Amino acid sequence: MCNLNLEAKGQQVTALYFEEPGAANSEATLKRAAIRADELKIRQVVLPSVTGETAKKALSLFQSCQLVVVTHSTGFLKPNDQEMPEAVRQELQAAGAKVLTAQHAFGGVNRAVRKKFGTYELDEIIAYTLRCFGQGLKVAVEISLMAADAGLIRSGEPCLSLGGTERGVDTAVLLSPVNSQNFFDLKIMEILAKPGFYQAAEE
């Protein structure tokens, strides 16, 4: 029997834990993040979007926030290829979103070292460590660094950052963002949604 002492000062915050990761959780994740943004008057929201579909779903939910949409870097899949169509980028920008395409904070030159020499560098070790909490949490942290480095969000001011597993979003966290060079000062304050990866033991 586990006796929990709940007398310590604090607050209860509802979190969603999904049975499976992936795009099927996008709508619930976006809505949960939007509710928390409204409760806390958060004005910065960062989310990943490859084709722009997830970003378009977010536009109506975060109208009172500065929405920053982070794409895959150009050349992520093949040289000179940008997966988000230019027309979609322009549509998002016309609606007030900022769209960022840049080197991935946990990729870039260090990934070239891994591909060329078969050895992992520090940034990918950090990425794999964050994946202990799920791919979406790794993405959420990474894109917050990228957005701060680009000057699209303010360091030290609370930010909702979302991430996903392959497509869509299945993770949402409240964090205090920093620039990449100050990575170890980043603070994750709340986990609002993520895949649970939990299976009950068979009786």
Contacts in CASP RR format, 6 or more apart in sequence:
PFRMAT RR
TARGET T0000
AUTHOR 0000-0000-0000
METHOD contacts of the structure
MODEL  1
MCNLNLEAKGQQVTALYFEEPGAANSEATLKRAAIRADELKIRQVVLPSV
TGETAKKALSLFQSCQLVVVTHSTGFLKPNDQEMPEAVRQELQAAGAKVL
TAQHAFGGVNRAVRKKFGTYELDEIIAYTLRCFGQGLKVAVEISLMAADA
GLIRSGEPCLSLGGTERGVDTAVLLSPVNSQNFFDLKIMEILAKPGFYQA
AEE
13 36 0 8 1.000
13 190 0 8 1.000
13 192 0 8 1.000
14 32 0 8 1.000
14 192 0 8 1.000
15 190 0 8 1.000
15 191 0 8 1.000
15 192 0 8 1.000
15 193 0 8 1.000
15 194 0 8 1.000
16 25 0 8 1.000
16 28 0 8 1.000
16 29 0 8 1.000
16 32 0 8 1.000
16 192 0 8 1.000
16 193 0 8 1.000
16 194 0 8 1.000
17 193 0 8 1.000
17 194 0 8 1.000
17 195 0 8 1.000
17 196 0 8 1.000
17 198 0 8 1.000
18 25 0 8 1.000
18 28 0 8 1.000
18 170 0 8 1.000
18 193 0 8 1.000
18 194 0 8 1.000
18 195 0 8 1.000
18 196 0 8 1.000
19 195 0 8 1.000
19 196 0 8 1.000
20 195 0 8 1.000
21 134 0 8 1.000
21 135 0 8 1.000
21 136 0 8 1.000
21 164 0 8 1.000
21 165 0 8 1.000
21 170 0 8 1.000
21 195 0 8 1.000
21 197 0 8 1.000
22 164 0 8 1.000
22 165 0 8 1.000
22 166 0 8 1.000
22 167 0 8 1.000
22 168 0 8 1.000
22 170 0 8 1.000
22 195 0 8 1.000
23 166 0 8 1.000
23 167 0 8 1.000
23 168 0 8 1.000
23 169 0 8 1.000
23 170 0 8 1.000
25 168 0 8 1.000
25 169 0 8 1.000
25 170 0 8 1.000
25 193 0 8 1.000
25 195 0 8 1.000
26 54 0 8 1.000
26 57 0 8 1.000
26 168 0 8 1.000
26 169 0 8 1.000
26 170 0 8 1.000
27 57 0 8 1.000
28 193 0 8 1.000
29 162 0 8 1.000
29 169 0 8 1.000
29 170 0 8 1.000
29 171 0 8 1.000
29 172 0 8 1.000
29 192 0 8 1.000
29 193 0 8 1.000
30 54 0 8 1.000
30 57 0 8 1.000
30 58 0 8 1.000
30 61 0 8 1.000
30 162 0 8 1.000
30 169 0 8 1.000
30 172 0 8 1.000
31 61 0 8 1.000
32 172 0 8 1.000
32 192 0 8 1.000
32 193 0 8 1.000
33 45 0 8 1.000
33 61 0 8 1.000
33 160 0 8 1.000
33 162 0 8 1.000
33 172 0 8 1.000
33 192 0 8 1.000
33 193 0 8 1.000
34 61 0 8 1.000
34 62 0 8 1.000
36 42 0 8 1.000
36 160 0 8 1.000
36 172 0 8 1.000
36 174 0 8 1.000
36 190 0 8 1.000
36 192 0 8 1.000
37 45 0 8 1.000
37 62 0 8 1.000
37 64 0 8 1.000
37 65 0 8 1.000
37 160 0 8 1.000
38 64 0 8 1.000
40 158 0 8 1.000
40 174 0 8 1.000
42 65 0 8 1.000
42 158 0 8 1.000
42 159 0 8 1.000
42 160 0 8 1.000
42 174 0 8 1.000
43 64 0 8 1.000
43 65 0 8 1.000
43 66 0 8 1.000
43 157 0 8 1.000
44 65 0 8 1.000
44 66 0 8 1.000
44 68 0 8 1.000
44 153 0 8 1.000
44 154 0 8 1.000
44 157 0 8 1.000
44 158 0 8 1.000
44 159 0 8 1.000
44 160 0 8 1.000
44 177 0 8 1.000
45 58 0 8 1.000
45 62 0 8 1.000
45 65 0 8 1.000
45 66 0 8 1.000
45 67 0 8 1.000
45 68 0 8 1.000
45 159 0 8 1.000
45 160 0 8 1.000
45 161 0 8 1.000
45 162 0 8 1.000
46 68 0 8 1.000
46 70 0 8 1.000
46 140 0 8 1.000
46 143 0 8 1.000
46 144 0 8 1.000
46 147 0 8 1.000
46 152 0 8 1.000
46 153 0 8 1.000
46 159 0 8 1.000
46 160 0 8 1.000
46 161 0 8 1.000
46 162 0 8 1.000
46 177 0 8 1.000
47 54 0 8 1.000
47 55 0 8 1.000
47 58 0 8 1.000
47 67 0 8 1.000
47 68 0 8 1.000
47 69 0 8 1.000
47 70 0 8 1.000
47 143 0 8 1.000
47 161 0 8 1.000
47 162 0 8 1.000
47 163 0 8 1.000
47 169 0 8 1.000
48 54 0 8 1.000
48 69 0 8 1.000
48 70 0 8 1.000
48 71 0 8 1.000
48 139 0 8 1.000
48 143 0 8 1.000
48 162 0 8 1.000
48 163 0 8 1.000
48 164 0 8 1.000
48 168 0 8 1.000
48 169 0 8 1.000
49 55 0 8 1.000
49 69 0 8 1.000
49 70 0 8 1.000
49 71 0 8 1.000
49 84 0 8 1.000
49 168 0 8 1.000
50 71 0 8 1.000
50 72 0 8 1.000
50 83 0 8 1.000
50 84 0 8 1.000
50 167 0 8 1.000
51 83 0 8 1.000
51 84 0 8 1.000
51 85 0 8 1.000
51 88 0 8 1.000
52 69 0 8 1.000
52 71 0 8 1.000
52 84 0 8 1.000
52 88 0 8 1.000
52 92 0 8 1.000
53 168 0 8 1.000
54 167 0 8 1.000
54 168 0 8 1.000
54 169 0 8 1.000
55 67 0 8 1.000
55 69 0 8 1.000
55 92 0 8 1.000
55 97 0 8 1.000
55 99 0 8 1.000
56 88 0 8 1.000
56 91 0 8 1.000
56 92 0 8 1.000
58 67 0 8 1.000
58 69 0 8 1.000
59 67 0 8 1.000
59 92 0 8 1.000
59 95 0 8 1.000
59 97 0 8 1.000
65 160 0 8 1.000
66 98 0 8 1.000
66 152 0 8 1.000
66 153 0 8 1.000
67 96 0 8 1.000
67 97 0 8 1.000
67 98 0 8 1.000
68 97 0 8 1.000
68 98 0 8 1.000
68 99 0 8 1.000
68 100 0 8 1.000
68 147 0 8 1.000
68 152 0 8 1.000
68 153 0 8 1.000
69 92 0 8 1.000
69 97 0 8 1.000
69 98 0 8 1.000
69 99 0 8 1.000
69 100 0 8 1.000
70 100 0 8 1.000
70 101 0 8 1.000
70 102 0 8 1.000
70 143 0 8 1.000
70 146 0 8 1.000
70 147 0 8 1.000
71 82 0 8 1.000
71 83 0 8 1.000
71 84 0 8 1.000
71 89 0 8 1.000
71 99 0 8 1.000
71 100 0 8 1.000
71 101 0 8 1.000
72 82 0 8 1.000
72 83 0 8 1.000
72 84 0 8 1.000
72 101 0 8 1.000
72 104 0 8 1.000
73 101 0 8 1.000
73 102 0 8 1.000
73 103 0 8 1.000
73 104 0 8 1.000
73 108 0 8 1.000
74 80 0 8 1.000
74 81 0 8 1.000
74 82 0 8 1.000
74 101 0 8 1.000
75 81 0 8 1.000
75 82 0 8 1.000
76 83 0 8 1.000
76 104 0 8 1.000
77 83 0 8 1.000
82 101 0 8 1.000
84 99 0 8 1.000
84 101 0 8 1.000
89 99 0 8 1.000
92 99 0 8 1.000
93 99 0 8 1.000
98 152 0 8 1.000
100 146 0 8 1.000
100 147 0 8 1.000
100 150 0 8 1.000
100 152 0 8 1.000
102 146 0 8 1.000
102 149 0 8 1.000
102 150 0 8 1.000
103 146 0 8 1.000
104 111 0 8 1.000
104 142 0 8 1.000
104 146 0 8 1.000
105 123 0 8 1.000
105 142 0 8 1.000
105 143 0 8 1.000
105 145 0 8 1.000
105 146 0 8 1.000
105 149 0 8 1.000
105 180 0 8 1.000
106 123 0 8 1.000
106 124 0 8 1.000
106 126 0 8 1.000
106 127 0 8 1.000
106 138 0 8 1.000
106 142 0 8 1.000
107 123 0 8 1.000
107 124 0 8 1.000
107 127 0 8 1.000
110 121 0 8 1.000
110 122 0 8 1.000
110 123 0 8 1.000
110 124 0 8 1.000
111 121 0 8 1.000
111 124 0 8 1.000
113 119 0 8 1.000
113 121 0 8 1.000
114 120 0 8 1.000
114 121 0 8 1.000
114 124 0 8 1.000
120 128 0 8 1.000
126 183 0 8 1.000
127 138 0 8 1.000
127 142 0 8 1.000
130 137 0 8 1.000
130 138 0 8 1.000
130 141 0 8 1.000
130 142 0 8 1.000
131 137 0 8 1.000
131 138 0 8 1.000
133 191 0 8 1.000
133 194 0 8 1.000
134 165 0 8 1.000
134 171 0 8 1.000
134 194 0 8 1.000
134 195 0 8 1.000
134 197 0 8 1.000
135 163 0 8 1.000
135 164 0 8 1.000
135 165 0 8 1.000
135 166 0 8 1.000
135 171 0 8 1.000
136 163 0 8 1.000
136 164 0 8 1.000
136 165 0 8 1.000
136 169 0 8 1.000
136 170 0 8 1.000
136 171 0 8 1.000
136 194 0 8 1.000
137 163 0 8 1.000
137 171 0 8 1.000
137 173 0 8 1.000
137 191 0 8 1.000
137 194 0 8 1.000
139 163 0 8 1.000
139 164 0 8 1.000
139 171 0 8 1.000
140 161 0 8 1.000
140 162 0 8 1.000
140 163 0 8 1.000
140 164 0 8 1.000
140 171 0 8 1.000
140 172 0 8 1.000
140 173 0 8 1.000
140 175 0 8 1.000
141 161 0 8 1.000
141 173 0 8 1.000
141 175 0 8 1.000
141 186 0 8 1.000
141 188 0 8 1.000
143 161 0 8 1.000
143 163 0 8 1.000
144 153 0 8 1.000
144 159 0 8 1.000
144 161 0 8 1.000
144 175 0 8 1.000
144 177 0 8 1.000
144 186 0 8 1.000
145 177 0 8 1.000
145 178 0 8 1.000
145 179 0 8 1.000
145 180 0 8 1.000
145 183 0 8 1.000
145 186 0 8 1.000
146 180 0 8 1.000
147 153 0 8 1.000
147 177 0 8 1.000
148 154 0 8 1.000
148 155 0 8 1.000
148 177 0 8 1.000
148 178 0 8 1.000
148 179 0 8 1.000
148 180 0 8 1.000
149 179 0 8 1.000
149 180 0 8 1.000
153 159 0 8 1.000
153 177 0 8 1.000
154 177 0 8 1.000
155 176 0 8 1.000
155 177 0 8 1.000
155 178 0 8 1.000
155 179 0 8 1.000
155 182 0 8 1.000
156 176 0 8 1.000
156 177 0 8 1.000
156 178 0 8 1.000
157 176 0 8 1.000
157 177 0 8 1.000
158 174 0 8 1.000
158 175 0 8 1.000
158 176 0 8 1.000
158 189 0 8 1.000
159 174 0 8 1.000
159 175 0 8 1.000
159 176 0 8 1.000
159 177 0 8 1.000
160 172 0 8 1.000
160 173 0 8 1.000
160 174 0 8 1.000
160 192 0 8 1.000
161 172 0 8 1.000
161 173 0 8 1.000
161 175 0 8 1.000
161 177 0 8 1.000
162 169 0 8 1.000
162 171 0 8 1.000
162 172 0 8 1.000
162 173 0 8 1.000
163 169 0 8 1.000
163 170 0 8 1.000
163 171 0 8 1.000
163 172 0 8 1.000
164 170 0 8 1.000
164 171 0 8 1.000
165 171 0 8 1.000
165 195 0 8 1.000
170 193 0 8 1.000
170 194 0 8 1.000
170 195 0 8 1.000
171 191 0 8 1.000
171 193 0 8 1.000
171 194 0 8 1.000
171 195 0 8 1.000
172 191 0 8 1.000
172 192 0 8 1.000
172 193 0 8 1.000
172 194 0 8 1.000
173 188 0 8 1.000
173 189 0 8 1.000
173 190 0 8 1.000
173 191 0 8 1.000
173 192 0 8 1.000
174 188 0 8 1.000
174 189 0 8 1.000
174 190 0 8 1.000
174 192 0 8 1.000
175 186 0 8 1.000
175 187 0 8 1.000
175 188 0 8 1.000
175 189 0 8 1.000
176 186 0 8 1.000
176 187 0 8 1.000
176 189 0 8 1.000
177 186 0 8 1.000
178 185 0 8 1.000
178 186 0 8 1.000
END
